[in-house]
Amino acid sequence: MRFLSILFTAALVLPAPARADDLVGLERLIAAWLDSPHGDYHSLSFTYWNEDGAVPENCAMCHSETGFLDYLGVGDHTPGQVDHPGTINTVIGCASCHTEEAHKLDTVSFPSGVDVSGLGSSATCMVCHQGRQSDEQVKARVDGKPVDEISEELAFLNIHYAASAATMLGSEARPGYQYEGRSYAGRFMHVPGADTCVACHEAHSTTVETEGCVACHTGVEDMRDIRTQHRDFAGTGDRSGGIHSEIVGLKEQLLDAIKLYAEDVAGTPIAYANSFPYFFADPDGTGELAEDQITRDNRYQSWTPRLLKAAYNYQVALKDPGGYVHNPRYMLQILHDSLADLADVLELDVSHISRP
């Protein structure tokens, strides 16, 4: 632990403006970490609870180093759970990943209730990058309710941020709502050497290392232009872009269908904003919200099971902007099925879209 203490002290005294590229050895690693989201002491991810004086147990695992160490079972803590509030202003630092307990971690529990083993070096990443909801929670919420009837018992379920690990595992972890009678892509198996978190993301800066990508995907300058499946999944008639463009196209169509369903079936227009709780009542029916309408009091409350499923999957796709890399087939499938399900009760032709 003395070594970790030295690393932490060095991180505090290293001049913040130093660029990782200009340094060597330990200083370079610390500079890269300080430039990363994990080392951002000013981020809302680590300062949101400052006025409360502690990070609550259900958030501490990923939003404080003390909570993460608690989860790992460092010291006298019980592995796999957080028993104490986290310390404010503690980022995900050196000790979070460089402990014996972190190095041994190989199995991670996901919100779907599934334990995934054999994760190796990706396990510590997947503890936090898994979201907080899954297919399981959505099904439990809508179970037994008439599919197109508004229920006061329903509220929007938000998968949370950066659920890339769950996306990568696909149907193995079930981050998206999976419609009955449909099959879904499992773990995205990339080529050996590019099939773990740290194979693609530099471990300390978390930046994507694209050199390996362009070595195989020649002629590509933007990773979003990579495409190995060439059907017109979004039905736009344009296949010149990468698979990212197909996912974006389906997301846009799904949001339009969500708005149409909310107005025509649920009877209350809906609009989306990138602010909690994300879906809001849209009394003017314009799809645009004024600042004073983006409030918890104006949250959308006319949920039917069908609408909740589609909105949940829209958010799953939106909250993993790297989903086109992590598991493009799974992303396309949950978007396609959500759109098709809404079309069952709308005057909406979806014969142009294609399911992978």
N, C-alpha and C positions, 0 to 999 in steps of 0.2 A: 504493500500500500504506500510505502515511502516514495516509490517511483511515480505513482499516480499523483501523490501530493506535489511532487516536483513539477509534473506536467501541468497541474492546475495552477500552481503559482506562476509558472512561466506564461501561461495563457493570460493571467491578469496583468503581468508587467510588460508583455509584448506590445509595442506601439501599434495601435489599431490600424493606422494607414498602411502599414507594411503589406506589400503584395506577396502572395505565396510564391509567385514565379521568380521573385528576386531573392528568395531565401533558400537555405539548404537544410537538410536534416530535420531535427526536431522543430526548429523554428518554422520551417516550411509547413509541416503538418499542423502546427498550432494556428498559423496564419490562415491556412485553408479552412480549418474548422471554424475559426472566428468569422470567416466570410460566409459560412454556411447557415442554413436555417436552424440547425441544431445548436449553433453557438451564438445566436442573435439574442443578446440580453435585453434588447429593447422590443422584441417581438411580442405581440399580443398573446402568443402561445404561452409565454412564460411570465407575463405581467398582468394578465387579466384578473388574477385573484389578489393582487397586492393590497388593495384596500381591505380585503377580508383577513389578511395576515397569514393565510395558509391555503394550499391547494387541496380541495376535497378529495377523499379517497378514490372516488370513481373517476377522477381526472388525473390524479397525481402520477400514475404509472407512466404517462407519456408527456406530462407537462412539468415535470420536476425530476432532477436526477435522484433525489432521495426517494421519490416514489418508485422510480424504475429499479433502484437497488432493492427496495422493499419487495417488489414483485419477483425479482430474481432470487430472493432468499439470502441476500448477503447479510452476514452477521447472524443474529438470532431470529431473523424474519422467516416466515413460512413461504416457501416458493409457490408461485402461481397465484398469489393474492396480495392485495395491498391493505394493510391493517392500520395505517396511520396517515394523517394528512401529509401532503408534501410541503417542502420548504419553498417559499416564494423566491423568485429570482435565481433559481438553480436551473440552468439549461441542461440539455443532454450532452454531457461532457465526457472526458476521457474515461472516468471510472464507470460510466454507464456500459461501455462495451469491453473495456480492458480489465475484466475481473475473471477469476476462475469460473464463477457461476455463469457468466455470459458466454465464455468460451465453450462451456459444456452444454449449453442450451441447444436442443435439437428438435424439440416438439413444442408447438404453439397451439393454443386453443383459440378457436374463432367464434364470432358471435352466433354462428349457426349451430354451435354445440359440437362441432367437429374438431378433433385433435389431429393435426397434421404433423407427421414425423419425417425424419430424414432431411431436415431443412439445412443442416450444416451452418455455414457462416451467415446464411440469410435469416436465421431464426431470430436474432436480436432485432433486425429490421422489421420483421413481420409481427413482432409483439405490438407495435404501435400502428403500422401501416396496414391495418386490416378493417378499418371502419368500426362502427358500433351497432350496426343493424345488419340484418340479412333476410334472405327468403323466409327463414323460420319465423322471425318477428312479424313480418307482413302477413303471413298466412294465419298466425295466431290472432292478429288484430281483425282480420276480415272473416274469419271462419264462422260459418252459420248465418251470415247476414245476406239478405237479398242483394244481388250484385249491383243493381242500379237504383237502390233506394238509399237516400241520405240517412246516415246514422250519427246521432250525437255522440256516440261512443268512439267515433273515428277521429283521428288527428294525424297530421302529416308525420311520417317517420323519415328522419334524415340520417343517411348512412355515415355522415361526418366527413372529415377531410382526408384526402390523400390515401384512399383505401387501395393502394396499388398492389399490395401483397394478395389481398383477397381477389382482386381482378385477375392477377396472374394465375391463381389457382382455379379460377372459373367455377365449374359445377362441383369441384372438390370442396370448396369453401362456401359456395352459394351466396355471394354478396348481392346479386340481383334477384328480383322476384322471378321465379321460374314457373311459367304457365304449365298447367297440367297437360299431359299428353305430348309435351315437347322434349326433345333431347338438347342438351347444352354442352358446349365445349368444356373440357376439363383443363388441367394445368397446361399452360402454353409452354411447349417444349421447343426451345430455341436450340441453336447449334451448341455443341459442347464448347465451353469457354465463354459462352454468353448466356448462361442459363441460371445465374444467381444475381442477387441484388448488386453485390460489389463487383461483379464482372462488368456491369454496365455503368454503375455509378461509382465515382471515386469515393473511397470510404470516408474521407475527412471533409471534403468540400461538397459532396453529394452531386456534383455536376456530372452530366452524362458524358462519357468518353466515347466520342463518335468515330474515332479512327478505325476501330474494328468494324463498325457498321459499313463504312464506305469501302472497306477492303473487299467486301462481298457484294454490296449493293452499289456497284460502280455507276458513275455518271450521275449520282444523286448528291446534291449539295445540302438540301433541307431534309431532315429525317422524316418530315411529314409527307414527303413525296415517295417514300418507299411503299411498294405494293407488290405482294406476291400472289394475290387473288384478284382476278381481273373481271369478275362479273359486275354489273351495274346494280349494286345492292340498294342504293338510294333511289334508283329509277329516274335519275336526272338526265340520262342520255349522254353524260359526259364522264368518260373513264380516264381522262388525261391526268388527273391528280392521283395522289397516293391514297392508301386505305383510310387515312385520316379524313380526307374529304368525304368519303362515303359515310363515316360515322357522324360527321358534322351535318351532312345532308339529312340523315335519318333523325338526328336530334331536333333539327329545325322543324321537320314535318310532325314529329311527335308533340312538340310544344304547341303547334297550331291545332293539332287534334285534341289535345288536352283543353285548350281554350274553347274549342267548338263544343266538346262534350259538356264542359262546365256550364256553358250558356244554354245549350239546347236540352240537355238531360237533367243536370243538377239544378238548373234554373238560376244560378248565380255566377256571373262572369268571374274569371280568374286571371291573375297576372303573376309573373315570376320576377323576383328581384334577387340579386346575389347578396342577400342579407337575411339573417335568421328572423322568422321561420320560413322564408323563401317564397312560399305561395300565399298570395294576398287576394282579398276580395277586390274586384275591379268594378266599382259601381257605375263608371262611365262606359264600361265595355270597350275601352280603347286599346287595351293591352299595355298601356303606359301608366306608370304610377307617379304621383306627386310625392315629394319627400315626406309629407305628413301622412301619407297612406302606407308607408313602409314601417309599420309599427305592429307590435304584438296584438294590440287591440283590433287591428284590421286583418289579422291572419285569416286565411280561408278556412271556413268551417262547414261547408256544404259537401262533405266528402261522402262518396259512395265507394264501395269496395273496388269497383272497376276503375274509378278515377284515382284512388289511392295507389293501386298497383302501378298504373302508368306513370304517375307523378314520381313515385319512388324510383322507378327505373330510369326516368329522365335525370333525376338527381345523381344516381349511381354513375351514369355516363358523364355527367358534368363535373363531378367531384374527383374524377381521375382523368385529368387532361392528357395523361400519358397512356390512356387505355388503348390507343391505337398501336402501341408498342407492347404493352403488358399482356394483352389478350384480345386482339381485334375481333376474332370470331365471336367470342362471348359477348362483347359489346354490341356487335351487329345483331346478334340473336335476341338479346333482351330488348333492344330498341325496336326491332322488326315486330316481335311478338306483342309488345305493348301497343304499337300503332295498329296492328291487325285486330287486336282485341277491341280497341275503341271503335274501329271501323265497323265492327259487327252491329253496332246500334246507331251508327251515324250514316248519313248520306255521303259516304267517303269511299272513293275507289282507290284501293291500294294494290291493284293488280300489277302496277308498274314496279313495285319494290321486290327484292329478291332476298331469300334467306340463305345464309351460308350453311 
